[in-house]
């Protein structure tokens, strides 16, 4: 119970008094038929929601504007907690109290030392949960990889092994975006306004534009497709922000086909990096000659993620763009320019890696990429 209470205490304080979420006043947890149910205490008064929204903007936007500095401070605080926990004494309970304690009239038995250590452990544990929620409630946008909180994603892809890259783009980003969408539904219902949708459209459009222009500057193949993930998650966020049945369906379709496509791409890229021994794009050349399976897998993946038919990304992007033209025509030129820039950047680099000149010898064995091509077949089926 102590561990659960620490989390509830920190979460309630964070959303009520620290970040001042507009529609929530702490958490409520009840036991019904032996099951624990946890929910938020909703704010329903429009005037109170408006008052809390002003406070939320002052606090949350400051964190977003100073994310790197505050995050560095957060890491130091967490490391200090670990250091303090490791430095706690580990008192023992002897059969008899030391005679010198008795003669000195200490008057405190060793079990009190044990209680002191226990209390310090609990204090550190409660403090840890407060630090945990300091960034968790604001971190979903960062976890999605939306600009300007996107800097971690290319680094994680570049340094992580291939399976982690596939999971990051294929699953983790979607989970974070799902949490944002669920929050949007709550905010829309509580405020009766389009504020949440407008924020999602703004962050989504910014992410698409920023990622598109960063794509052309990339020299590392895994960072290249990491920025592609930022672009596509931005497009999905923009679609969810528009709302409505068509845009929401398009966003969900885009999440699905992007997950299938990008996870397949990263597995192909992992094989290419393993065979060539480098992640530098200008040193990966002639994959269609050295290993046609890897080469054509990378080419098909690039064509699919760029939204060419008959792959499902084409269908989802078409629906998003046509909905934007109808409901938000001001955003359409930004989307079109960003998509064209992203297409040129990725296609030109993929073309060089697959069909570029090389002096390397053909590899004696082709990797087993059957699951990758099954993914591509499913993406084509999604388009149909």
Buried (B, 14 or more C-beta within 10 A) or exposed (E): EEEEEBBBBBBBBBBBEBBBBBBBBBBEEEEEEEEEEEEBEEBEEEEEBEBBBEBBEEEBEEBBEEBEEBBEEBEEBBEEBEEBEEEEEEBEEEEEBEEEBEEEEEEEEBEEBBEBBEEBEBEBBBBBBBBBBBBBBBBBBBBBBBBBBBEBBBEBBBEBEBEBBBBBBBEBBBEBBBBBBEBBEBBBEBBEBBBBBEBBBBBBBBBBBBBBBBBBEBEBBBBBBBBBBBBBBBBBBBBBBBBEEBBBBBBBBBBBBBBBBBBBBBBBBBBBBEBBEEBEBEEBBBBBBBBBBBBBBBBBBBBBBBBEEBBBBBBBBBBBBBBBEEBBEEBBEBBEBBBEBBBBBBBEBBEBBBBBEBEBEEBEEEBEBEEBBEBBEBBBEBBE
